[in-house]
Structures are given as structure tokens and as C-alpha cells.
Amino acid sequence: MISLILLLVALVFYLFYLTYHRIITPYFLSPLSSIPNAHLTSPLSSRWIDHKRSTGTEVLAIYSQHQKHGPIVRLGPHELSVNSLHGLKIIYTGAFEKHAFYNDVFVNFNTENMVGMLHNAPHAHQKRMLSKTYSKSSLQQSDDLHLISKEILHARLMPILKKAGDNQEVLNVLPLFQAVGMDFTSSFLFGLRHGTKYSLSIPEWKVWLEEYERFKYMSRGDRYMGFIERWCIGLCEQAEVSRDKTNLGDGGESPSTNAVVYEQLRQSLIVQKDYDHRPLKLAIASELLDHLVAGHETTGITVTYMMWELSQNPELQSELRSELLGLSPSLGSLDKDRAKSLPSPSAIDALPLLDAVVRETLRIHSPAPAQLPRVTPDTKEGTSLHGHGNIPGGVKVSSTAYSLHRIGEVFPRPLEWLPRRWLESGDRIHDMRRLFWPFGSGGRMCLGSNFALQGMTFF
């Protein structure tokens, strides 16, 4: 009898312990308990948000919850979503370190690259190796990039578009502009002779795209030296074989340029070989594969949406055409005389309507709309977000470009494509630019943002 009573008492205490720690604490006593829940079960489990991720609907689901609950929402027991300028300042400008998600998804060749590095210090170290190469001023002054732009525009893209127009052909522009983005990026990385020419072979490019779709969902181990990684290693090996040869003026059928990014990264890693123990070949390939992937996706998606939006707005299309024809040398004469140089990147960058069209397309059709997760730091006072204090270390926090770009107070009529909003002045444009987030912000902002924007405006 006494044993039975003791057993019942123990069972009662165990149930109370479970109730207290598994229900009462997460719902009422946790530092996160005052934050609105995206789902009734969010304090207890990540099942709701994990299900949304598994079905590819998390971006819309998170946006819906911010519309309902405001700038901060609890997605799971230890996960928050923040949708505000305040959140960007605290989380991203505040240099919270990356979540383990990046190491699982973005590391290639089982070798860390900038995007996959979780800690800020090694990331900053490698970023310094390439930051000047990808700076706006360097890109605009780069003879190599100017020649690449001219070659891809005149020898590849314009003939394809002209032929389709003359023959009134239906043209699938998404794979075409993805191919142009890959050609543009790979040529800057490895030089024109060793860069891809997929825009001239769309069937071959579609095979690559099919392999890449599989690659995106593979584990690091399954990706290792599969189709995509072997392809990237091949590009690196070609650049390495020819790196000691003179590239320019070798009498080939097409012009040649330097392997700008490959060479800069290689030399920088060699200098740091006593401190960086990654195999040189794999460290280069891991980094450059990330650049290749980002380059083709950003350009392809954005330019395709931009063309579609302009096709729905003939008046704006005509106004943009007039702005472009005002460049010197005239774009209208370039189709007839390919020997002529392109307008300077700085002149193209200064076109207000073109800039507005690109920005608005990136706002409403951001090619990377999903979460960019960070982790709250371990500090004595904890983190404070939107009045919710004492948030402990180790909590996953993130923002999304999709939700940020639809904050109505900053972007009136946020669901509409309205490029002229970027031609406004005053306080609103200041906040619009601060909330413009297709490439992230802070120290971990996309290294190639200026490169991507320059490519989009050229093509």
C-alpha cells in the first residue's frame, strides 16, 4: 500500500514537472512568452514552421503572420521572425552570427566558403580578399568586365533576341537570362576563354539546370564531387592551367580577359597558407561555386520579371527606351557597329528610371526572398527586440526580404510594381533605401551586390 502511494506521489510530481517545464514555462515564463505566436503550438514545437518549409510556403506564411501580429513573431520554441528597420539594425548591423543552417546548405566540397562560415571573424578575413575586386568603383573601371559585357551582349544575347524578333518566335527568356547570368559571372571569375557559353547552347544549359535543381536539395555529403562540383572543379582547373600564359591578344576567335576573381582569390589564399589550413584547390572551388550559383540565379530571375512587368506597362517601357537611347554612344547604333564601345557603367548607373525599374523589380520579385537566420548572442542582459527584453543567447532570429519589402508604411500600395516610387524625394525614400534588402545588410551582406546590379542594368 505504501509503495503504491509513493508511486502515485512520484507520478504526480513527474506530471507536474512535465507540465511546468513543457507547457507553463514556454507559454508563460519564457523570455519569449510575451511575443505573439505564429501558431498555437509555436511555444512547444517547431512543427508548424517546419511543415511550411517542407511545402515551400514559409515565406508567405511568415508574411501573413507579420500582417496579423506586427513586427515580431514567434515561429517556434527558440525561433523569432522580425520585420522592421529596428530589427535589421539590431540583428544584421549588430553582427549577430549566422545560424548553423548556412553550414549545412551553402558549404561546397565539404570546405567552408564565405556564405557558409558561421563566425564573423573568419568571414571578414576572407571577405577582405575580394572586397576591392567587387567594389562598385573597381567594377565600373574594370576593362575586363567592360569587354565581357560587350562580348556577351553583342556576340550572344542581341543576336538571339534579334532572330526571335525577326522571325516572331516565342522565346523562353528565363533560361536564356539565367544562361546570360552564368556566362557573365563565370567570365569575370575565370576569364572569357574559360567562362561558360551556355547562352549559345540552351539545351546544354537546361541539362545543367536540371542537375542544379537536384544539387540544391542534396546533403553536403551527397553533393561532394557530384555533377555540379565536378563541373566547377573543371572550370578552376582550366583557369589554373592557363594562368601563367598571356591571355590578351592571343589571336583567338573571341576576345580574352583575365581570370579576375580566380586569380585574386588564389593569390590571397596562398599568402595566408600558414593560417588557413583548407586545401587550396577546394577552398577556391568552394568559394567560386557560390559566386556562380548566385550570379546566374539573381540575373535570370530579376531580368525575367523586369521584362514581364515592362510588357504590362507600355508607357513606362517607351519612357525607359527613350532614356536608354540618350546614352553615348547610342545603343541604337551598337547593333549595327559592334566595334563601338558600350556606354560607361557610370553613365548607365546614373539613369534614374532604369535604376528605379531595377530596384522596384528587386523589391517585389526579390530572387532571395526567404529568411536569413542569425543567432542571438550570449550576453548578461540578453537581447531586446521591439520591447521584448532578456531574449537569451542561442535563439534563431531572422528577417525576410519578402516581408520587409511589403511594409506598407514605407512602401504604400506594397503589392504593386510602381518604379516611380523610387524617383520620389523626402523621408520616405530614405526609409525605402534602408529597407531595400535583396542582398541583405550589415557585415554579412552579399559580396556581389554591385556586380549583380551592374549585370542587370547592362542586360
N, C-alpha and C positions, 0 to 999 in steps of 0.2 A: 504493500500500500504506500509506504513512504517512498519507495523507488518510483512508483507511478506519479506521485505528487511532484517529486523532484524533476522527473522527465517533463511533466506538463509545465512546471515553472520555467525550465530551460527552454522549452519550445516557445513559451510566451515571450521570454526575453529575446530569443532569436528572431521571432517575428517582429518584435518592437525594433530591434536593431536594424533589420532589413527595411522596415517601414521608415525609420528615421533617416537612414543613410541613402536609401534608394528612392524615396519619394519626398519626404518632408524637406530634407536638405536641398536637393536640386530645385524643387519648386519654390521654397520659401526662405531658405537660409543661405544659399549660394550667393556670392557677389554678382552672379549673372541673373539672379531671380527677378530683379526689377526690370529687366529688359524684355520687351514684348516677344512672345514666342511665335515663330513662323507656323508651328503646328502644335496641337495639344501635347504631343509626345516629345517635343524638342528637348525639354529638360532631362528626359530619361534616356533618349536614344537618338542616334543619327539616321535611323531607318528612313524617315521621311525624306531628308535631303539626299541620302544615298540612292533612294529609288528615283528621285528626279534626275540625278546624274546618270543613272543606268539607262534612262529613257531619253537622255539628251534634252530635257526640258528645264534644267535647273536655272538657266538664265532668265527665262520668262517667269518661272515660279518665284525667284528671288525678287524680281522687279515688282511682281504683284504684291508680295508681302511688304515691300517698302511703300508702295502706294497705299496700303492699308494701315500700316503701323508707324510709318515715319522713317527717320534716317538711320535707325539702328534696330536690328532684328536678330534674335537668337535662332540659329539654324539647328543646333544640336547641343548636347550637354556642355561641350567645350568649343563651340564654334559660333562666331558672330559675323554678320554682314553689315557694313557701314556704307551709307550712301550720302556723302556730303563733302564739302570743301574742308570742313573741320576734320573729318575722318582721314582725308588724304594727307593733311598736314601732320596729324599725329602718327599715322601708320607708315606712310611712304616717305614723306620728307623726314619724318622721325627715324627712319632707317631701321624699322623692325626687320629682323632677319627672316629669310624665306622658310616656308613650311617644307617638310620632307617630301611633299608631293613633287616638287621640282626635280629632286634627285632621282625619283622613280621614273619620271616621264621624259625628262629632257637630256639626260646623260646618254651620250652615244659611245660606242666602242668600250663600254664599261669604264670610261675615262671622263672625269669631270670637265665641263666647259663652263663658261660664264653663267649661262642661264641656270644650269644645274647646281651651281655652287650655293650652298645654304648660308654660309657665313659671309659677312660683308667684307672682311679684310682680304681673303684671297681673291674675291671677285674684283675688288677695287684694284688690286695688284695687276690682274690680267687685263682689266679694262684700260689701264694706263698704256698698255702695249699698243692698243688700237684706237684710242680715243681721238688722237690727232688725225689719223687716216680717215675716220668717219665724221670729222667735224665739218660743219657747213662750209666754212671758208676753204678747207682743203678740197672738198668735193667740187665746189664751184670753180676752183682754179686748176683742177686736175686735167691735164692734157689727155691722159689715158682714158678717163671717164668720158671726156668730150668725144674722143674718137670712137669709143664703144657705143655711145648714144647715136652718133651719126651712122655708124655701120649697121646697127640693129634697126634703126628707123628706116633708112633708105634701102638697104640691101635685103631686108627681111620683111618688116611689118608693112610698109607702104605698098610694095608690090602685091602683097596678099590682099590688102584692103581694096586696092585699085582693081585688081582682077575680079574680086567679088562684086564690086560696084558696076563694072563694065558689063559683066555677064548676068547681073541681077541674081546672084547666088545667095542662098541662105547660109549665113556664116555663124557657127557656134563660137562666140567670142570668149567665153570663159576659159576653155583650154588653150585658146590662142594667146590670151593675155597672161595666163599662167606660164606658158612657154616663154613668152617675151620676158616676163619677170625672171625666170630661171636663166635665160641667156644673158640678160643684163647683169644679174648678180654673179653668176659663175665667171663671166668675162672680167669683171672687176677683181674677183678673187684670184683667178688663175691666168688671166690674160686672154685676149680674143682667140688666139690659136688653140688654146686648150679649154676654153669655155664651151658650153653646150651650144648646139644649133637646133634645138627642139622646135623652134618656131617654123623651121623649114621642113620638119618631119613630124607632123601632128600625130599620125598613127603610132610612131615610136614613142612619142610623148605620152600618149594615153596609156601605153603599157607601163610606163614609169609611174603615172598617177595611180594606176591600179595597185601597183606594188607599194606605193607610199601610203595608200589608204590602209593596207594591212599593217604596214610598219607602225603607224600611229598608235595602234591598239595592242602591240606586242609588248611583252615584258622586256627589260633590259637584256636579259639572257637570251631570249628568243631573237631579239634584233641583232645580236652580235654577229658580225660578218655575214649577215644575210644580204639580200639583193641590194638594198639601199646603201648599207655601209660599204659593201664591196665596190659599188659604183663610186662613192665618194673617195674611197682609197685610190681608185683608179685615176681620178682627176688629180689628186695630190701627187701621185707617182709621176704622172705626165709633167706636171709643173716642176717636180724635183729633177727629172732627167734633163730638162732643157734650161734649168736655172742659170747655168754657167755660160750659156750661149747668148749671143747678141740677138735680142728679139726684134728690134726695129729694123725695117727696111731690108728684109731678107728675100724679097722678090716673090713672095707667095701670092696666091690669088686674092687674098683678103688682107687688110691691114693687120698689124700686130701691135699689142700693147704689153706692158709689164704685168706680171702677176702681183699686183699691188698689195693685196691683203695677205696672200700666202707668204710673200717674201718678208713683209713687216712682222708678221706673227712668228715666222721661223727664226728670224734673227733675234727677236726679243726673247724667245724661249731658250735659245742657245746661250744667250748672255746670262740667263737665270738658271742654268742647268744645275748649279750647285745647290739651289734652293727648291727647285721644282723636280720631283722625282718621277713624274709621269713620263712614260715613253714618248719621245719627241714626236714620232710619226703619228701616234694615236692622239696625243694632245692637240696637234694641228688638225687632224681629221675630225675629231670630236667637235672642236670649235667651229670649223668651217662648214660642217654639215648643218649645224644650227643656222648659220647665215643663209645657206642655200635654201633651206626649208622655209625660213621666214620671208626671204626675198620673193620667192615665186608665189606664195600664198597672199601676201599683202598686196602686191601689184595686181595679181589676177582678179582677186575678189573686188578690190576697190575700183579699178578701171571698168570692170564689167558693170557694176552698179552705177557708176558715173555715166556710162553710155546709156544705160536703161533710163535713168532719171532724165537725162537731157533729151532723150527721144520722146518723153512725155511733156516736154516744155520747149516747143519750137521757138518761141520768142526769146527765151534765155539762150538757147542754142545759137541763134543768129547773133545775139549780142556778144557771146563768147567768141564766135568766129571772127567778128569784127575786131575784137581786142587782140586776138592772136595774129591776124593779118597785119596789124600795126607794128609787129616786131621787125627788127632789122638784123640780118637780111630777112626778107619777106618769106614766110613759109610757103606762100603760093608759088614762088619761083624755085623752091628747092626740089620740087618733084620733077622739074624739067632740067635742072642743073645740079647733079649730085656732087659736083666738085665744090660747090659753095659750102661754107661753114654753117653750122646751126647758130641760131641766136644764142647769146651767152646765157648760162644758167642764172646769173644775177638778174638779167633782163626778164627772163621768164618768171623768176621768183617774185618780181616786182609787179606782176599783173594782178590787180586786185580782184577781178571777177574770177579768174582761174583759181586763185588761192581760195576764194570763198566757195567755189564749186567743190574743190578737193576737200576742204575742211568739212563742209556740210555732208558730203558723202561719207567721210570717215566718222562723222558724228552719228549718223543714223544707220549706217551699214558698216560699223567697225568690224574689221576682219578678225579681231581678237576680243570678242565681247564678254568672255567669261571671267570668273574670279581669278584674281592674282593673290593667292593666300600668303599671309605673313604670320608670325608667332609673337605674341606679347612677351616683352622681356621680363625677367625676374628682377623686380625692384622692391624695395622695402614698402613703398607707398602704393605700389600697383599702378595700373594704367586707368586713366579716366577718359571715357568717351561719351559725349552728349549727356553729361551729368551723372553718368553711372560710374562710380568710382570703385577703387580697390579691386579692379579686374586683375586676377593673378597672372603670373607668367605661364607660358605654355598654351594659352588659348589661341586657337586659329581664328584670325580675323582677315577680312578681305573686302575689296570693293570690285565692282564690275563696270566696264565701260558702258555697257548697255543701259544700266540704271542711271549712272551718273549723267549720261548724255540726254536723259529724258526728265531731268529735274525741271519742272515747269516754271518755277520762279526765275530760273536763269535762261531757260530756252522756252519761251512762250510757243504754244502750239507744237509741242515737242515731237509729236509723231509725224510731222510734215517735213518734207525736204524743202527747205527755204534758204538757199545760198545767200540771199541778200541780207540775212540777219548778221552775217559776218562783215558787212560793209557799214554797220552802224558804229556809232561812237558813244562814249559815255561810260558809266559804271558797269552797265550790263556787259559790254564787250570785254571788259577786264575779267569779270567772273566767268564768262564763256571761255575765254582762253585758259583760265586756271582749271576749268572743268573739262577741257579738251583732253581726252585720255586714251586715244587709240594706241599709244605706245607706253602707257604707264607714266610714272613720275618719280622724282627722287633719284637717289644714287643708283638704283637698280632699273632705271628707265631703259628702254630698248636702245642699244648702242647704235643701231642702224636707222633710226628715225629720219635723220636728214637724208640719208641715202634713199630710203623708200619714198620720201616726198619728192626728191629730185627726179626719181624714175617715173613717178606717177605724172608729174607735170610735163615731162618730155613726151610721154606716150599717150 
